[in-house]
């Protein structure tokens, strides 16, 4: 599984959006966005905001990568 920061960067590029646009939407500095691209994990609240901004459900994609040994139908 690729790092979440890489997934976000690739989605931003796919949508042909600029880092400046994304930083404005996140209400942060461009330098923070570049740091975000390097992250292997991020806070779920931030990921939720990013999912809405980019209109992509990163949670579903990440949960699809869970090991098959986890019984998804029987939560503990």
N, C-alpha and C positions, 0 to 999 in steps of 0.2 A: 504494500500500500504506500502510495506516495504521501509525503507530508502535506498537511492541510494548507500550509502557506503556499506551497506549489500549486495545489488545486485551485486556490483562490486567484493566484496570479494568472494561471492559464485561463480561467473563466473570464477574468477581466480583459485579457488579450483577445479571447474569442469574441467577446462583445464589442471589441474595439473601443473600450473605455480607457480614459487616461488615469494615471495615478492621481493627478490633481482632482479630477472628478470624484474618484473614489474617496480621497481624503476629505473632500467637502461633505460628501454624504455621511461619512463616519464622524464628522466633526473633529478631525485630528490633523496633524501635520503630515506632509508627504513622507518625511523621514520615518514616521511611525508605520506607514504603509509598507515601506521597503523592509522594515524590521519584521513586520507581520509575514511577509513573503518567505522569511527564513525560518519561521516557526514550524515545529513538528506537532505542537498541540496549542490550542487556545481555549480561553474561557467560553463556556456554552452560551452565555448571554451575548458575548461579542459575535460568536458564530451565528446565533439567531439573527442578529442585526444584519450581518453580512449576507445571510441567506435571503433575507427580505430585499435588501438593496440590489443584489444580483439576480434575484428571482430564480434561485437554485437551491434545492433542498440538500445541503451538504450532510445533514444528519442521516438522511436515508442512505446516501452513498456510503457514509462511514459505517453505519450499522450493517450494511450488506457485506462488509469485509470482516465481520466477526468470525472467529473460528467456528467450524462446524460442530465442535464438541459442546458448544453452548446450546442448550435447549431453549429456543426462542418462544416456543409455545407454552412453556411451563415456568413463568417467572417465580422467583423465590420471594 
